[in-house]
């Protein structure tokens, strides 16, 4: 009995992917990266001296706050409780495991294990300084923790203190906790909540040293975007209060989306099309994660980390070869285009 055309095509695609990954992994063991793009500091959420001038929402001084469309309200004290982050829309997701909803307070000399929902939100959409986890394969999430524990993947946001804390925390979660969280986020449907706008000028902004969140400065002013991506919340108060319906605007340079579309869909010298590994809609294929609709600064951080040896796991070897020749501008354009796609 002959296989149908669709099944045959899928089999051929998997065979081609295995062959490509095998060749790339072999090359990665024989040659290191001969090209290093300039580090795009704007993508790494390092606090700056301007953080004292952030336009923090006035509601920080109020007794309570209610997210639009939510029946819940939280006091300022409750909103600042890192072990009980707000869950504004509990009917929109399954029951959260304890490690996702509450984490684990510090015990002995170990670091506090903050709840996953604090940064990645109950719906897994995440913030631009963290990552979107909704819909990622559970096996992929678990593999990242293996890499963090071994040092094959490094934390890439914040200053030295933040990196040290986050690294220790990633290594502190038990395998059972990681598995519970991974299965929870894998069960969620990803949502598109980043608007991408090409522009020449952006609101001046800075990174809050406590939360690593990017917020506009006060009094407001604009500045040239240059060769950057600047992601700011649609509503700063929604970001501060972790409203999982409050999205982001990613401002990117003129022409970057079209340039990214070409790189993603047509490839470049020594770089196959992204669909080769990540699937025709870039929503994941076999062991490769989905890359469509992700926060563009997150994508830039990962591309830079692959190229510059911040991610050295065996599974990262193909990416190191594929993007070896990309410039920082290439990474920016790829990330800008991918962020426009449905996840």
C-alpha positions, 0 to 999 in steps of 0.5 A: 500500500503506497503512502499518500502524497501528504504523508510522503512529503512529511517523510521527505521533509523530516529526512531533509531536516535530519540531514541538514541538522546532522551536517550543521552539527558536524560543521559546528564541531569542526569550525567555530564562529568566524564572525561575531556581530556587535552586541545589541545592548538595547535588547538585553534590558540592562538598567540605565542611569535614566531609570530614576526618571521613569514615568511610573503609573500614578496608581502606584499610590492608590489603594487598589486597582482593577484591570479592564475586563476583569472582575478582580481587584488587588491592593497595592500590597498584593500587587507587590507580593512576588509570591502571589502575582495577580491572576486577572483572568482565571477563567482563561486558563487551566488551574496553575501548578503551585510552582507557576502560581506561587513559587517557593519562598527562600529556604536555608541558603537556597535562592527564592524560587519565584513563580513562573507567572510573575514574569511569564504571566498565567497565560504564558504570554510573558513580557518582552524582557522574559519570554513567551512560553505558551504553546512551547513543547514541554520537552523543549522547555525542560531541555532549556533547564537542563542547559541552564543547569549545565551552563550550556545556556546563559541568562541574557538579561539584566545586570550582573546581580540579576543574572546571578540571581536568575541563574541560581533560581533556574538551577534551583527548581526541581525536575518535578517542578519544571515538568509541571510548569512545562506541561502547563505552559505547553497546554496553553494557546499562544496569543499575538499581543505585540504590534510592530510599527516602523518609525524614525522616532521613539519615546525616550525610555529606560529600564527599571532596575527592580523589574527590568521593565522598559518604560517611557521617561518623564517628562515625555520626549522622543529620540531617533530610533537608530538601529534598535528595536524599542518595545514599550507597553501599550499601557504602562500601568498594565505592565506594572500591574501584570495585566495579561491582556495589556500588550506591547508596541515594538517600534522598529526602523523603516524597511526592517520588516521587508528586509526580515521577510526576505531573510526569513523566506529566501535565506542568505549565504550559508543560511537556509530558510527558517521554514526548513527547521521551524516549519512552513508557518514557523510555528515549530517542527519536530525539535525546533521551537515556534518562532512566529509572533515572539517578542522581537528583542527576545529573538535578537537576544537568542540569535546573538547568543547562538552566534557568540557562544552563549548557547552551547548545547548540542541542540544549539549547534545547527543554529550556530552554523546557520546564523554564523554570518548574520550581522546585528542588523540582520538579526534585528530585521529577522526579529521584526518580521517574525514578530508580525506573524501569528504565533 
